[in-house]
Amino acid sequence: MTVHHCCMFYSQNQPISPGLALAMENAQKLSEGDLNNVEFISGPDDATKRKVILEKAYEECERITGIFAKTFYLGTKFMADDARKAVWAIYVWCRRTDDIVDGPRAMVRGKRSMQKDLDGWTQRLEGIFEGKGLDALDLALVDAKQRYPTLSIRPFKDMIGGMLLDVPGAGKQRYATFSELEEYCYRVAGTVGLMTLPVLGTAKGITEEQAKEPALSLGIALQLTNILRDVGEDAVRGRIYLPQEDLQRFGVPEDHIMNGILDDNYRKLMAFQIARARYYYAKAAKGVPMLAPESRLPVQASLDMYGRILTAIEENGYDNFRKRAYVSKTQKLLTLPLSWWRSVTPPPLDDLAAAEQALCGGDGSFQFRLTRFDLMPESN
């Protein structure tokens, strides 16, 4: 599948396009002679210079986001100007992080060399959080951090720590349990919920800590959706993200997935996986009223648009080997009125109960839990 970070962000199966390469080149040109270890200072000339660079940097961030994250980008158009710029900067940082392990150079480098690059990227991240940047795109994230002081470095570092999981020949090819897969989903997608939460803001009387569990749930829901959409593509790459315990439970041998065999057992497996993802969506939906009013529609719209991929898989007869689960732009736009209504109307209290019923068949075997990896000691 290659990673699909950022909740809703982008399809990483795409190579670096001429558009992205040009954007990176433009940002580097903007930074020449200006941004090596730069810090914001109060001098009028420096302030003017940085304002011009920031405007261009945010233009590049918007362009990159628009190219690689169309659904997500559409959602950001409903945000306030400062918020959407900050979220674009976060997205671009995630995109560049992924390119370290998923770009053309990554295919010819070993794990040790890649780890060295990731270590360097971590040091660069620490510089950004100290107010320093090495190019214009870094400076956009510096600006976002200064505008939103509660932005924490921890989820950024946790995402970097998960990068090697998808490196060809060095990453993780199988996941024995859902617990293992949950940590993967946290590192490549749940972290994005934590990155963007300070930008989205919370409702009056709600703390960021209270809103974190729904944000993490949305990240897991989105990543599970990517995994289910891309089962066939991942099999071609020799990877199976579906937990081995679930394959055994539903009687689906690995070779059936590797060979694209669609039978009743596989359909039942897919139905279970979709029900699990929808449970996380339902948990995430409970968090929409916790957000600042101006942030509810973009999050609800992204949730609804991405959730339709699960419906597309069902409509394809659970055939994610030969059919791509796709949601057209028209379908996305048609979801907006419903998303608006949901964003101003608290979700029904029985949504989670219904999702759990669909997942466990009423036998009580499934218990929702969300592991707070962000509260665990950082891994080295």
FENHU-V748820 format. One record per residue. N is the residue number from 0. RES is the residue in three letters. D_LAST is the distance of its C-alpha to the last C-alpha in Angstrom with 2 decimals. Layout:
n,res,d_last
N,RES,D_LAST
N,RES,D_LAST
This chain:
n,res,d_last
0,MET,25.70
1,THR,23.11
2,VAL,21.05
3,HIS,23.05
4,HIS,20.80
5,CYS,22.25
6,CYS,24.28
7,MET,27.49
8,PHE,26.53
9,TYR,27.43
10,SER,28.01
11,GLN,25.54
12,ASN,27.95
13,GLN,29.79
14,PRO,29.43
15,ILE,29.40
16,SER,32.97
17,PRO,35.35
18,GLY,35.07
19,LEU,31.33
20,ALA,31.69
21,LEU,34.51
22,ALA,32.61
23,MET,29.77
24,GLU,32.47
25,ASN,34.32
26,ALA,31.31
27,GLN,30.71
28,LYS,34.41
29,LEU,34.41
30,SER,31.72
31,GLU,33.33
32,GLY,34.16
33,ASP,33.09
34,LEU,29.40
35,ASN,27.59
36,ASN,25.66
37,VAL,28.19
38,GLU,28.45
39,PHE,30.99
40,ILE,34.02
41,SER,37.43
42,GLY,39.71
43,PRO,41.98
44,ASP,41.58
45,ASP,37.79
46,ALA,37.88
47,THR,40.25
48,LYS,38.24
49,ARG,35.01
50,LYS,36.99
51,VAL,38.29
52,ILE,34.93
53,LEU,33.37
54,GLU,36.24
55,LYS,35.78
56,ALA,32.00
57,TYR,32.48
58,GLU,35.20
59,GLU,32.83
60,CYS,30.20
61,GLU,33.04
62,ARG,34.26
63,ILE,30.94
64,THR,30.49
65,GLY,34.09
66,ILE,33.74
67,PHE,30.69
68,ALA,30.66
69,LYS,34.32
70,THR,34.11
71,PHE,31.43
72,TYR,33.36
73,LEU,36.50
74,GLY,34.89
75,THR,33.85
76,LYS,37.49
77,PHE,38.30
78,MET,35.97
79,ALA,37.07
80,ASP,36.82
81,ASP,34.00
82,ALA,31.93
83,ARG,32.35
84,LYS,31.53
85,ALA,28.25
86,VAL,27.39
87,TRP,28.41
88,ALA,26.07
89,ILE,23.13
90,TYR,24.28
91,VAL,24.56
92,TRP,21.05
93,CYS,19.88
94,ARG,22.39
95,ARG,21.30
96,THR,17.64
97,ASP,19.01
98,ASP,21.29
99,ILE,18.55
100,VAL,18.12
101,ASP,21.52
102,GLY,23.92
103,PRO,26.46
104,ARG,24.49
105,ALA,21.60
106,MET,24.13
107,VAL,24.85
108,ARG,21.48
109,GLY,19.25
110,LYS,15.66
111,ARG,14.74
112,SER,16.74
113,MET,15.34
114,GLN,11.69
115,LYS,13.24
116,ASP,15.03
117,LEU,12.16
118,ASP,10.53
119,GLY,14.09
120,TRP,14.50
121,THR,11.71
122,GLN,13.65
123,ARG,16.76
124,LEU,15.76
125,GLU,15.26
126,GLY,18.69
127,ILE,20.19
128,PHE,19.30
129,GLU,20.97
130,GLY,24.01
131,LYS,23.72
132,GLY,23.96
133,LEU,24.58
134,ASP,26.92
135,ALA,28.99
136,LEU,26.69
137,ASP,23.97
138,LEU,26.77
139,ALA,27.54
140,LEU,24.13
141,VAL,24.63
142,ASP,27.96
143,ALA,26.67
144,LYS,24.21
145,GLN,27.17
146,ARG,29.43
147,TYR,27.09
148,PRO,25.40
149,THR,23.64
150,LEU,21.49
151,SER,17.88
152,ILE,14.97
153,ARG,12.68
154,PRO,14.15
155,PHE,14.03
156,LYS,10.29
157,ASP,10.14
158,MET,12.74
159,ILE,11.07
160,GLY,8.21
161,GLY,11.36
162,MET,13.30
163,LEU,13.01
164,LEU,14.53
165,ASP,17.85
166,VAL,18.04
167,PRO,21.33
168,GLY,21.13
169,ALA,17.36
170,GLY,16.54
171,LYS,17.48
172,GLN,21.27
173,ARG,22.07
174,TYR,21.06
175,ALA,22.65
176,THR,22.84
177,PHE,22.92
178,SER,20.05
179,GLU,17.81
180,LEU,19.57
181,GLU,19.22
182,GLU,15.43
183,TYR,16.00
184,CYS,18.74
185,TYR,16.75
186,ARG,14.13
187,VAL,16.96
188,ALA,19.74
189,GLY,19.32
190,THR,17.10
191,VAL,20.21
192,GLY,22.29
193,LEU,20.24
194,MET,20.40
195,THR,24.14
196,LEU,25.17
197,PRO,25.70
198,VAL,27.84
199,LEU,29.84
200,GLY,30.56
201,THR,31.80
202,ALA,35.31
203,LYS,37.16
204,GLY,36.09
205,ILE,32.79
206,THR,29.44
207,GLU,26.35
208,GLU,24.70
209,GLN,27.66
210,ALA,27.34
211,LYS,23.67
212,GLU,24.34
213,PRO,26.98
214,ALA,24.84
215,LEU,22.04
216,SER,24.88
217,LEU,26.28
218,GLY,23.12
219,ILE,23.03
220,ALA,26.79
221,LEU,26.65
222,GLN,24.02
223,LEU,26.01
224,THR,29.05
225,ASN,27.59
226,ILE,26.74
227,LEU,30.29
228,ARG,31.90
229,ASP,30.24
230,VAL,30.60
231,GLY,33.11
232,GLU,31.26
233,ASP,28.08
234,ALA,30.25
235,VAL,31.58
236,ARG,28.08
237,GLY,27.69
238,ARG,25.39
239,ILE,26.10
240,TYR,24.04
241,LEU,26.55
242,PRO,25.35
243,GLN,26.95
244,GLU,28.22
245,ASP,30.17
246,LEU,31.65
247,GLN,32.93
248,ARG,34.24
249,PHE,36.32
250,GLY,37.34
251,VAL,35.84
252,PRO,35.05
253,GLU,32.38
254,ASP,35.15
255,HIS,36.92
256,ILE,34.07
257,MET,33.73
258,ASN,37.51
259,GLY,37.85
260,ILE,40.12
261,LEU,41.06
262,ASP,42.73
263,ASP,43.21
264,ASN,40.18
265,TYR,37.95
266,ARG,39.64
267,LYS,39.01
268,LEU,35.33
269,MET,35.17
270,ALA,37.16
271,PHE,34.69
272,GLN,31.67
273,ILE,33.60
274,ALA,34.52
275,ARG,30.91
276,ALA,29.99
277,ARG,33.05
278,TYR,32.04
279,TYR,28.87
280,TYR,31.14
281,ALA,33.48
282,LYS,30.77
283,ALA,29.72
284,ALA,33.40
285,LYS,33.68
286,GLY,31.44
287,VAL,33.66
288,PRO,36.12
289,MET,33.29
290,LEU,32.80
291,ALA,34.98
292,PRO,38.25
293,GLU,37.85
294,SER,34.52
295,ARG,35.76
296,LEU,37.69
297,PRO,35.01
298,VAL,32.51
299,GLN,35.26
300,ALA,36.52
301,SER,33.17
302,LEU,32.81
303,ASP,36.37
304,MET,36.33
305,TYR,33.19
306,GLY,34.42
307,ARG,37.53
308,ILE,35.62
309,LEU,35.62
310,THR,39.38
311,ALA,39.75
312,ILE,38.10
313,GLU,40.63
314,GLU,43.46
315,ASN,42.53
316,GLY,43.11
317,TYR,39.39
318,ASP,39.68
319,ASN,36.34
320,PHE,36.96
321,ARG,39.86
322,LYS,40.01
323,ARG,37.69
324,ALA,37.36
325,TYR,38.37
326,VAL,39.34
327,SER,41.81
328,LYS,41.97
329,THR,45.19
330,GLN,43.63
331,LYS,40.82
332,LEU,43.42
333,LEU,45.47
334,THR,42.67
335,LEU,42.65
336,PRO,45.64
337,LEU,44.15
338,SER,40.75
339,TRP,42.63
340,TRP,44.49
341,ARG,41.39
342,SER,39.71
343,VAL,42.65
344,THR,43.28
345,PRO,40.94
346,PRO,39.99
347,PRO,42.14
348,LEU,40.96
349,ASP,41.36
350,ASP,39.04
351,LEU,36.11
352,ALA,38.58
353,ALA,40.06
354,ALA,36.73
355,GLU,35.84
356,GLN,39.33
357,ALA,38.89
358,LEU,35.60
359,CYS,36.66
360,GLY,40.40
361,GLY,41.13
362,ASP,40.18
363,GLY,37.40
364,SER,34.82
365,PHE,32.36
366,GLN,30.68
367,PHE,28.75
368,ARG,25.38
369,LEU,22.52
370,THR,19.07
371,ARG,17.56
372,PHE,13.95
373,ASP,14.00
374,LEU,14.83
375,MET,12.14
376,PRO,9.34
377,GLU,6.48
378,SER,3.77
379,ASN,0.00
